[in-house]
Amino acid sequence: MNKRFVLAIALAAVAFLIAVSFLYKNIAVQKARKKLNSVHNDTKNSLYKKAVSLEAAGESEKAKRAFEHFLETHPNDKKKEATRKKIEKLNVKILFSDSVTKDSFLYEIKPGDTLIKIATKFHTTVELIKKSNGLISDMIFPGKFLKVPQAKFSIHVDRSGNRLLLLSNGKLFKSYTVSTGENLSTPVGEFYIEEKMIKPVWYKIGATVSPDSPEYELGSRWMGISKENYGIHGTNDESTIGKHITKGCVRMKNSDVEELYAIVPSGTEVVIVE
């Protein structure tokens, strides 16, 4: 009996030591994980703070790259949507600035050049050239240089989600919340911008509505697409944005449609999907 008792005690002691060993090992692992998570969070916060600081300092291109790096390394972070919005805002800010990037170049003005000629030649808009060069008039002088954007823009509209995506060389540049047609009246397919007009007369069924009329619904800009009577336009009631409420056109906030109007030239591809 004594031998059995001693053996039982020995086995119990061994089991106890093994349990204690596993316990300490588990505690050590948990501590290591906490430390690793702490380092990870510190790195994540450091990356984001760096991007915010660069943005505040006016270093738009560096800030954009820093925010993009943050998203690439932390794709599921709770700040991802806010970060995407910051990147989109910086995209527009850089485009409208005189900063020459890989998607633009400096063009030397030739005798006989006009902004319309230059914009047409390089498939961009007069408005965009003026914005990106700080011009307040259409007057230009031979021998001077202009920043000319050369990215290829396209538009994708998600009808069910009421979203308009502006793509630059196939990559998301900026997204907008829009309104589309009630009862699936917005056409689906591949189109292009056929005409661009500032506050045109609205030829409503059975009536002609001037821009000064309270019944005018086209807002500050109109971009007709290659589907008769359909287009992208502004609004006189921004509370309707984000709803399936139009007669088939894509409706935007005036500030958004003015921004888009300045960026995309006639001929820009417009793809509308379900």
C-alpha positions as CSV (number, residue, x, y, z in Angstrom):
1,M,0.0,0.0,0.0
2,N,2.8,2.4,0.9
3,K,4.4,1.9,-2.5
4,R,1.1,2.5,-4.3
5,F,0.5,5.6,-2.2
6,V,4.0,7.0,-2.9
7,L,3.5,6.2,-6.6
8,A,0.2,8.0,-6.6
9,I,1.7,11.0,-4.9
10,A,4.6,11.0,-7.4
11,L,2.2,10.9,-10.4
12,A,0.1,13.6,-8.9
13,A,3.2,15.8,-8.4
14,V,4.2,15.2,-12.0
15,A,0.7,16.1,-13.2
16,F,0.8,19.2,-11.1
17,L,4.2,20.2,-12.4
18,I,3.0,19.6,-16.0
19,A,-0.1,21.7,-15.4
20,V,1.9,24.5,-13.9
21,S,4.3,24.4,-16.8
22,F,1.4,24.7,-19.3
23,L,-0.2,27.5,-17.3
24,Y,3.0,29.5,-17.3
25,K,3.6,28.8,-20.9
26,N,0.0,29.9,-21.7
27,I,0.5,33.1,-19.7
28,A,3.8,33.8,-21.5
29,V,2.0,33.2,-24.9
30,Q,-0.8,35.6,-23.9
31,K,1.7,38.2,-22.8
32,A,3.6,37.9,-26.1
33,R,0.4,38.2,-28.0
34,K,-0.6,41.3,-26.1
35,K,2.8,42.8,-26.7
36,L,2.6,42.0,-30.4
37,N,-0.9,43.5,-30.6
38,S,0.3,46.5,-28.8
39,V,3.2,46.9,-31.2
40,H,0.7,46.3,-34.1
41,N,-1.7,49.0,-32.8
42,D,1.2,51.4,-32.2
43,T,2.4,50.9,-35.8
44,K,-1.2,51.3,-37.1
45,N,-1.8,54.5,-35.2
46,S,1.6,55.8,-36.1
47,L,0.9,55.3,-39.8
48,Y,-2.5,57.0,-39.6
49,K,-1.2,59.9,-37.6
50,K,1.6,60.4,-40.1
51,A,-0.9,60.5,-42.9
52,V,-3.1,63.0,-41.1
53,S,0.0,65.2,-40.3
54,L,1.1,65.2,-43.9
55,E,-2.4,66.2,-45.0
56,A,-2.5,69.0,-42.4
57,A,0.9,70.3,-43.6
58,G,-0.4,70.5,-47.2
59,E,1.7,67.6,-48.4
60,S,-1.2,66.2,-50.5
61,E,0.7,63.7,-52.6
62,K,2.7,62.3,-49.6
63,A,-0.5,62.2,-47.5
64,K,-2.4,60.3,-50.2
65,R,0.4,57.7,-50.4
66,A,0.4,57.4,-46.6
67,F,-3.3,56.8,-46.5
68,E,-3.1,54.3,-49.3
69,H,-0.3,52.5,-47.4
70,F,-2.5,52.5,-44.3
71,L,-5.4,50.9,-46.2
72,E,-3.1,48.3,-47.8
73,T,-1.6,47.2,-44.5
74,H,-4.9,47.5,-42.5
75,P,-7.7,46.7,-44.9
76,N,-10.2,45.9,-42.2
77,D,-9.6,48.8,-39.8
78,K,-12.6,50.6,-38.6
79,K,-11.3,53.8,-40.1
80,K,-11.2,52.3,-43.6
81,E,-14.2,54.2,-45.0
82,A,-13.1,57.5,-43.6
83,T,-9.6,56.8,-45.0
84,R,-11.0,56.1,-48.5
85,K,-12.9,59.4,-48.3
86,K,-9.7,61.2,-47.4
87,I,-7.9,59.6,-50.4
88,E,-10.7,60.6,-52.8
89,K,-10.7,64.2,-51.4
90,L,-6.9,64.3,-51.9
91,N,-7.3,62.9,-55.5
92,V,-9.4,65.9,-56.4
93,K,-7.2,68.3,-54.6
94,I,-4.1,67.1,-56.4
95,L,-5.9,67.1,-59.7
96,F,-7.1,70.7,-59.3
97,S,-3.6,71.9,-58.1
98,D,-0.6,72.8,-60.2
99,S,1.3,69.7,-59.0
100,V,2.5,67.7,-62.0
101,T,2.1,64.0,-61.4
102,K,2.5,60.8,-63.4
103,D,-1.1,61.5,-64.7
104,S,-0.2,65.0,-66.1
105,F,2.5,66.8,-67.9
106,L,3.8,70.3,-68.7
107,Y,2.8,71.6,-72.1
108,E,4.5,74.6,-73.8
109,I,1.9,76.9,-75.3
110,K,2.4,77.4,-79.1
111,P,1.4,80.4,-81.2
112,G,-2.3,80.0,-82.1
113,D,-3.1,77.8,-79.2
114,T,-6.3,78.3,-77.2
115,L,-7.5,76.5,-74.2
116,I,-10.2,74.8,-76.3
117,K,-7.7,73.6,-78.8
118,I,-5.4,72.2,-76.1
119,A,-8.2,70.6,-74.2
120,T,-9.6,68.9,-77.3
121,K,-6.1,67.8,-78.4
122,F,-5.4,66.0,-75.1
123,H,-9.0,64.9,-74.4
124,T,-9.5,66.9,-71.3
125,T,-11.6,70.0,-70.4
126,V,-11.0,73.7,-70.4
127,E,-12.3,73.9,-66.8
128,L,-9.8,71.3,-65.6
129,I,-6.9,73.1,-67.3
130,K,-7.9,76.4,-65.8
131,K,-8.4,74.9,-62.3
132,S,-5.1,73.0,-62.3
133,N,-3.2,76.1,-63.5
134,G,-5.0,78.8,-61.4
135,L,-6.3,80.6,-64.4
136,I,-9.1,83.1,-64.0
137,S,-9.5,83.8,-67.7
138,D,-9.1,82.0,-71.0
139,M,-6.1,84.1,-72.1
140,I,-2.9,82.2,-72.5
141,F,0.5,83.2,-73.9
142,P,3.0,81.4,-76.2
143,G,6.1,80.1,-74.5
144,K,4.4,79.7,-71.1
145,F,3.7,76.2,-69.7
146,L,0.5,74.6,-68.6
147,K,-0.1,71.6,-66.5
148,V,-2.3,69.3,-68.7
149,P,-4.0,66.2,-67.1
150,Q,-3.7,63.1,-69.2
151,A,-5.5,60.4,-67.2
152,K,-8.4,58.6,-68.9
153,F,-11.5,59.1,-66.9
154,S,-14.6,56.9,-67.0
155,I,-17.9,56.8,-65.1
156,H,-19.6,53.7,-63.6
157,V,-23.1,54.0,-62.2
158,D,-24.5,51.4,-59.8
159,R,-28.2,51.8,-60.3
160,S,-29.4,49.7,-57.3
161,G,-26.9,51.2,-54.9
162,N,-27.4,54.8,-56.1
163,R,-23.6,55.3,-56.5
164,L,-21.6,56.9,-59.2
165,L,-17.9,56.0,-59.4
166,L,-15.4,58.2,-61.2
167,L,-12.5,56.1,-62.4
168,S,-9.0,57.3,-63.4
169,N,-7.2,54.9,-65.7
170,G,-9.6,52.2,-64.4
171,K,-8.9,52.9,-60.8
172,L,-11.4,54.4,-58.3
173,F,-10.8,58.2,-58.2
174,K,-13.9,59.4,-56.3
175,S,-17.4,58.0,-55.5
176,Y,-20.6,60.0,-55.3
177,T,-24.0,59.3,-53.8
178,V,-26.6,59.9,-56.5
179,S,-30.3,59.4,-57.3
180,T,-31.5,57.1,-60.1
181,G,-34.8,56.3,-61.7
182,E,-37.9,55.0,-60.0
183,N,-39.2,51.7,-61.3
184,L,-35.8,50.8,-62.8
185,S,-36.2,53.6,-65.4
186,T,-32.5,54.4,-65.6
187,P,-31.2,52.6,-68.6
188,V,-28.5,49.9,-68.1
189,G,-25.7,49.6,-70.6
190,E,-22.6,51.3,-72.1
191,F,-22.9,54.9,-73.2
192,Y,-20.8,58.0,-73.4
193,I,-21.2,61.7,-72.6
194,E,-22.6,63.3,-75.7
195,E,-23.1,66.9,-74.6
196,K,-22.2,69.2,-71.7
197,M,-24.2,72.3,-70.8
198,I,-24.5,74.8,-68.0
199,K,-28.1,75.2,-66.9
200,P,-29.7,74.5,-70.3
201,V,-33.4,75.0,-70.9
202,W,-35.2,71.9,-69.7
203,Y,-37.6,70.4,-72.3
204,K,-40.0,68.7,-70.0
205,I,-42.8,66.6,-71.6
206,G,-45.4,69.1,-72.7
207,A,-43.5,72.1,-71.5
208,T,-40.3,74.2,-71.7
209,V,-38.8,75.0,-68.3
210,S,-36.2,77.8,-67.9
211,P,-33.4,77.6,-65.3
212,D,-35.0,80.4,-63.3
213,S,-38.2,78.5,-62.8
214,P,-38.9,76.8,-59.4
215,E,-40.0,73.7,-61.5
216,Y,-36.5,73.4,-63.0
217,E,-34.9,70.1,-62.0
218,L,-31.6,70.0,-63.8
219,G,-29.6,71.9,-61.3
220,S,-26.4,73.7,-62.3
221,R,-25.0,71.2,-64.9
222,W,-26.2,68.8,-67.6
223,M,-24.2,66.0,-69.2
224,G,-26.3,64.2,-71.8
225,I,-25.4,60.6,-72.5
226,S,-25.7,58.7,-75.8
227,K,-29.2,57.6,-74.9
228,E,-31.7,60.2,-76.0
229,N,-33.3,62.2,-73.2
230,Y,-31.1,60.7,-70.5
231,G,-28.1,62.3,-68.7
232,I,-26.3,63.2,-65.5
233,H,-27.4,66.5,-63.9
234,G,-27.7,68.5,-60.7
235,T,-30.8,69.2,-58.6
236,N,-32.8,71.9,-56.9
237,D,-33.6,69.6,-54.0
238,E,-30.6,67.8,-52.5
239,S,-32.9,65.9,-50.0
240,T,-33.7,63.6,-52.9
241,I,-30.1,62.4,-53.3
242,G,-29.6,58.7,-52.6
243,K,-33.2,57.7,-53.7
244,H,-34.7,55.9,-56.7
245,I,-36.8,59.0,-57.6
246,T,-35.9,60.4,-61.0
247,K,-37.5,59.7,-64.4
248,G,-34.4,57.9,-65.4
249,C,-31.6,60.4,-65.3
250,V,-28.7,60.3,-62.8
251,R,-29.1,63.1,-60.3
252,M,-26.3,64.6,-58.2
253,K,-25.7,67.3,-55.7
254,N,-24.9,70.5,-57.5
255,S,-21.4,70.7,-55.9
256,D,-20.7,67.2,-57.0
257,V,-22.0,67.5,-60.6
258,E,-20.0,70.8,-61.0
259,E,-16.9,68.9,-59.9
260,L,-17.5,66.0,-62.2
261,Y,-18.4,68.4,-65.1
262,A,-15.0,70.1,-64.8
263,I,-13.1,66.7,-64.9
264,V,-14.7,64.6,-67.6
265,P,-14.8,65.7,-71.3
266,S,-17.4,64.9,-73.9
267,G,-16.8,61.3,-75.1
268,T,-16.2,59.9,-71.6
269,E,-17.5,56.4,-71.2
270,V,-20.5,55.9,-69.0
271,V,-21.4,52.4,-67.8
272,I,-24.6,51.9,-65.9
273,V,-25.1,48.5,-64.2
274,E,-27.9,47.0,-62.1
